[in-house]
Every structure is written in structure tokens, then in C-alpha cells.
């Protein structure tokens, strides 16, 4: 399966809340997930709560891949994410209560595959701009 197709299927399963499929079909057992503001996460048991927190906070979560390239086992993309902050968002800085604000952010993601599953996912986005849209002041 091509990386673009795998990522599209991943996001489709994610938005539908099909957690078993998301975490067993698409993530390698020892998958590493790296994102600003968090320590590196390793394995499904550490990664799953992060993804579930985003869908809880943004039940209408959507992602649009603006540009993507793949080479061998690596997929890189610039994506636009959006959602209405309708549920609590758990962050490393504490829980952010729902604001009902529509939040939009862009990210550059570097995803590496092994045996057809995501082995490594590095996210590069402006965490401060994201939190500012929610009215969270970092100090």
C-alpha cells in the first residue's frame, strides 16, 4: 500500500473513532511519536491517549493534506488541521476546558513506515500559536 493511501485510511479510521483499527492496523508496536510540548511517546499505550484526547477535544476534527511527498519508507506532508474545541483538551500544561472556538493549525509531519505500519511520526507545528487560539497563555 502506498504511503499516501495508508495515511488517508489512518485519518479516516481516526475521525470515525475506530481505535482498534487505528492503533493495531496502522501503528507498529514500538511506534515513536514526537510532537512539540510533549516528551517522545513510544508504543501504542503511550500514543493512543494523545490521539483520543484530540478527538475528544475536537469532535469535528478534520485534516487536509496540502502537499505530500514520499520516498521509500518515508512520507512527508504539510497538512492543515481544524476542529471546534467542544470538549476538554488534555495538555502537558493541564486541561483546557472547551472554548467552542474553531481552531486551525498547520503542521509538517515526517512519517516513517516499517512493514506497512507507522514506525515513527515526527510532528512540527507552532504549539504556542495553537494554544493561543484556545486562549491559553503560556508563562
Secondary structure, DSSP 8 states (H G I E B T S, - for coil): --HHHHHHHHHHHHHTT-HHIIIIISEEEEEEEE-TTS--EESHHHHHHHHHHHHHH-TT-EEEEEEEEEETTEEEEEEEEEEE--S-EEETTEEE-----EEEEEEEEEEEEETTEEEEEEEEE-HHHHHHHTT----
